[in-house]
Amino acid sequence: MNALRVHQILTDKVLVSRESARLLGTELKALFAPNAQEPACQSITIDFHGVEGIAPSFMDELLNVFENLAASAHNGAAKELNIANPPARLSSKFQAIARGHGLSIQALPDGSWIFTTSQDPQA
């Protein structure tokens, strides 16, 4: 499973800054690396268990990091970003952030969120 536990890296209970989101980049990059079990990762999970809040600026930068890593992977990797245990319900502000990145977002019955990249007709 390609998952990252945010609270093991960022110890703040409320994540607000773009800089904090960028600190997850190195760990996320490792999830993009192909391996024998999963050569082209199609889904990455970021688990927010232990986090009590996230600001729109943090989420916007996290999506920037995700997009940049997905674009640089060049291996068909990461078409989907799963947010497990989000510290808030999916709101219109997070939906607007997703649209701004050309992503669709959906809340699942368990409360998790899924960001999905647009299908590229050239792929």
C-alpha positions as CSV (number, residue, x, y, z in Angstrom):
1,M,0.0,0.0,0.0
2,N,1.3,3.4,-0.9
3,A,0.4,5.5,2.2
4,L,1.9,8.4,4.1
5,R,1.0,9.1,7.7
6,V,1.1,12.9,8.0
7,H,1.3,13.0,11.8
8,Q,4.5,11.0,11.8
9,I,6.2,13.7,9.8
10,L,4.4,16.9,10.8
11,T,3.6,17.0,14.5
12,D,1.3,20.1,14.5
13,K,-2.3,19.3,15.2
14,V,-3.5,22.0,12.8
15,L,-1.8,22.3,9.4
16,V,-2.0,25.8,7.9
17,S,1.1,26.7,5.9
18,R,2.3,25.9,2.4
19,E,5.7,25.2,3.8
20,S,4.3,22.4,5.9
21,A,2.8,20.8,2.8
22,R,6.1,21.1,1.0
23,L,7.8,19.2,3.8
24,L,5.8,16.1,2.8
25,G,7.3,16.2,-0.7
26,T,10.3,13.9,0.0
27,E,8.2,11.2,1.5
28,L,5.6,11.5,-1.2
29,K,8.3,11.2,-3.9
30,A,9.3,7.8,-2.4
31,L,5.8,6.6,-2.9
32,F,6.0,7.4,-6.6
33,A,9.2,5.3,-7.1
34,P,8.4,2.1,-9.0
35,N,9.2,-1.2,-7.4
36,A,8.8,-4.9,-8.2
37,Q,5.5,-5.2,-6.5
38,E,3.9,-2.1,-7.9
39,P,5.8,-0.7,-10.9
40,A,3.3,2.1,-11.7
41,C,1.6,3.4,-8.6
42,Q,-2.0,4.5,-9.6
43,S,-3.1,5.6,-6.1
44,I,-1.5,7.3,-3.1
45,T,-3.0,7.6,0.3
46,I,-2.2,10.4,2.7
47,D,-3.5,9.6,6.2
48,F,-4.4,12.6,8.4
49,H,-5.1,10.5,11.6
50,G,-4.0,12.6,14.5
51,V,-4.4,15.9,12.7
52,E,-7.3,18.2,13.9
53,G,-7.5,20.7,11.1
54,I,-6.2,21.7,7.7
55,A,-6.3,25.1,6.1
56,P,-7.1,25.7,2.4
57,S,-3.5,27.0,1.8
58,F,-2.1,23.7,3.1
59,M,-4.4,21.7,0.9
60,D,-3.7,23.8,-2.1
61,E,0.1,23.4,-1.7
62,L,-0.3,19.6,-1.0
63,L,-2.1,19.3,-4.4
64,N,0.8,21.3,-6.0
65,V,3.3,18.9,-4.6
66,F,1.2,15.9,-5.8
67,E,0.8,17.3,-9.3
68,N,4.5,18.1,-9.6
69,L,5.5,14.6,-8.5
70,A,3.0,12.9,-10.7
71,A,4.1,15.0,-13.7
72,S,7.8,14.2,-13.1
73,A,7.2,10.5,-12.6
74,H,6.8,9.8,-16.3
75,N,5.7,6.3,-15.5
76,G,2.0,6.6,-15.6
77,A,2.0,6.9,-11.8
78,A,-0.4,8.4,-9.3
79,K,-3.7,9.2,-11.0
80,E,-5.5,9.3,-7.7
81,L,-4.8,10.9,-4.3
82,N,-6.7,9.5,-1.3
83,I,-7.1,11.5,1.9
84,A,-7.8,9.1,4.7
85,N,-9.1,10.4,8.1
86,P,-9.5,14.0,6.9
87,P,-9.9,16.3,9.9
88,A,-13.0,18.0,8.4
89,R,-15.9,17.2,6.1
90,L,-15.5,17.9,2.4
91,S,-16.5,21.5,2.0
92,S,-17.0,23.8,-1.0
93,K,-13.7,25.5,-0.3
94,F,-11.8,22.2,-0.8
95,Q,-13.9,21.4,-3.8
96,A,-12.9,24.7,-5.3
97,I,-9.3,24.0,-4.6
98,A,-9.6,20.7,-6.4
99,R,-11.2,22.3,-9.4
100,G,-8.5,24.9,-9.5
101,H,-6.0,22.1,-10.0
102,G,-8.1,20.4,-12.6
103,L,-9.0,17.5,-10.2
104,S,-12.3,16.0,-9.4
105,I,-12.9,15.3,-5.7
106,Q,-15.4,12.9,-4.0
107,A,-16.2,12.1,-0.4
108,L,-16.7,8.4,0.4
109,P,-19.1,7.0,2.9
110,D,-16.2,6.4,5.4
111,G,-15.4,10.2,5.2
112,S,-12.3,9.9,3.2
113,W,-11.7,12.0,0.1
114,I,-10.5,11.0,-3.4
115,F,-8.8,13.5,-5.7
116,T,-8.7,12.1,-9.3
117,T,-6.7,13.5,-12.2
118,S,-8.5,14.2,-15.4
119,Q,-8.3,11.4,-18.0
120,D,-5.8,12.4,-20.7
121,P,-7.0,11.3,-24.1
122,Q,-3.4,10.9,-25.2
123,A,-2.6,8.3,-22.5
